[in-house]
Amino acid sequence: MAGRVAGDGHGVRLTPAAAGTSVPEPHPEPDMPLRSLFAAAVLVPAIAAGSGAGMRDDRADAVVRATLPVIGHACEGCEAVFDGMPATIPSRARIAPADQPGAPMTVSGRVLDRSGRARAGVIVYAYHTDHAGRYPKPRATSDAGAMRHGRLRAWVRSDAQGRYAFDTIRPGAYPGEDIPEHIHMQVVEPGCFTYFIDDVVFRDDPRLTPAQERQLVQGVGGAGLVVPRRSGDGVWQIARDIVLGQGVPGYRECRAR
């Protein structure tokens, strides 16, 4: 659904047609923003001096109703980011449960503006396949987003230093496909808009082609191509900084935060 991973030299979107399945679809031209708007429940941005898992907006505890535009590259199901979004969003969250089969992995980084300054209060949404390359269906939920993206999904909100982190497992590649392993990521700048950024893709993945590498290095929302490193405790460590608006058609600086 998101990302700009190319296949055979042609851009494709990595689109899970439904939880548990995946099909590549042609990537639209880079200058084709999705112009539709959708109404969604969004949180007033947190601009807090503190950090950590309990960080929340000091100015408002209630969820505020707002209409956010979807900007940037076209995507299917962008509105699913708001389905199941918790009222309190930490700066560190778990995507896959601790007992989920697969190699443990941590994805962390900073949210920055295009001048390199840290940005607090930005929501980052991520979802991915299980170790077998499937989007596992939720066990029981009325959450439409979980039905579309699978149950391995989570949200974080950047802290006062722009930091965020996800604890999860390393995702598997789609069975029978040559599309590399990847993590979908979406940014919500509260009060302004939402947009997909480049997937996290692993440089050590043998499915990764030179054409895909060149495309990902340019970076929508910063470089999604990462070098996995395994720590002494066996956990994969991934560094993925996010640059707000970089390479996003229709982007303007968000002044609501």
Phi, psi and omega in degrees: 000323181240181175087173182226039180289128182267151176231129180055032177085356180246138181292139174225155169264145179269097193246108170287111182297327175200165179303128179097355179225166178205138175220136174282141176232156182302137177280132179292165177300147186301339183261022180255086177286149173281118190267353181289152175248155174219149177271136181207155175280120180231154180274145169299136185302140177270119174239081188248151178282336183275183178212179175106180190294338183262008185296135177214171182288121180286340185274337182202127177269340185279151173282133183256137178277128181210162176250119182248136173280147170267123181242175176087208183289144182299144177208155179262131175077026180303329184292347181296343178302332183270346179287116179084005179299126182288156180290329177243122185244121181279172174274347175226134183214163179254129176273301179265137177302158182299333181264009179292129177301142180133167180282124182297147184210146173239129175249123181217163179175196179233149174262123186232154169274180186286354173263002179086011179271141179295141179237121177270159171079010178269134181269131175242127181247137181219146174208157182198177179283170171278185184295341180267001178088016180250151171270100188293133180290147176295149182291320178195117181195153171258010183282110182296326180295320178293326177294325182278315187260354185086174186273351179272083185208152180195166180234146169226161176234126184299140182276190185298336178262009180080007186277149174211163177201144172239135170256131186197205173238163174286126183287155175269161176281156178302131181300132177075007180246159176259014178283131183296160170303145183199161174238125177283140179223142179223142179253139170240116173262098189307136180084356184234290186190176176225152180198151173281149172240173182302141174301154167282122180232142189264127183296336181273005181284121182295344178281345184291127181261160176302323179296320178295319178301313181299320181293317184287331180297328179297319167077108166268115186077026184096170185287121178272345179282121187234159177253108179290137177230135182264127179280174183299333179271008176087006181270129174293134179246126183236129176252120181223095174283149181244127177253112186299127174080352183296121179071014183260112179300139178081006183284142170223155182299132179278120183254009182279342184274000000 
